[in-house]
C-alpha cells in the first residue's frame, strides 16, 4: 500500500497579490512542506519549500526554490520548459487518478498548462492536451540572483552563484470543471502532487523532486498523488 502525504489547505478571506515574492502576510497561515527526491524520497541538494492557500476564487501555490544557478531559455507558452528548470503543480479535482491538470512555471516566468488524460495504469495511452489553457490563471516569479537566459553549457564565463527563486501561482477554480464543487467547500478533498526540476551542470546532477515521491523519475504517476483537503481558516 502506498503511503501518501496529506496537505490541509487553509482558507483566507482576502486575496494574495501574485508578484512571485511570497511576502503577502497571508502566507504565514499556510503549512510549509519540503520536496524530496522523487525516486528515493531523500532530501535533495537544493531544497524547495511549497505552501498553499485558497479563497472563493483561487487556489494559491507558492514555491521557494533554493538554486545556485537559475536559468531558462524557453519563452513560448506550452513549450517544453520541463526540459529546463521548472516548478510543477498537478491537480486532480475529482480524484479519478486518470484526468488532471498539469501546470508548470519556469524561472523566467514561462507557463505550461495542459489537461492530461492518463491511461497508463490501465495499459492505455497518455494524452497531454496542450490546447487547454487557463485564461485567468495568474503566475509570477521573483529571483534572488540572475535568471540567465542561456543554459550552463552555452555559457563561456562562470557566473556568480545565485541564491533562490520563488514563484506564486493563482489557479482559478472556474477553470477546473471536473471539481465536484466550484469553488470547493470546506472538507472537500482533491488529489495533487507538487514537483520541481533543477538542472545541474551535467545530466547526472539533475534533481527531480516531489511532495509525494513517485518512486521513479516519472511525474505522471497519479497513484502517488496525495490528498489536498480544503479547510477553514484556523
Beta strands, then each sheet from edge to edge (+ up, - down):
strand 1: 6-11
strand 2: 33-34
strand 3: 36-37
strand 4: 48-54
strand 5: 58-66
strand 6: 86-92
strand 7: 99-106
strand 8: 111-118
strand 9: 126-129
strand 10: 138-144
strand 11: 164-172
strand 12: 189-198
strand 13: 207-210
strand 14: 226-231
sheet 1: 2+ 4- 1- 14- 12+ 6- 7+ 8- 9+
sheet 2: 2+ 4- 1- 14- 12+ 13- 3+
sheet 3: 2+ 4- 5+ 11- 10+
end
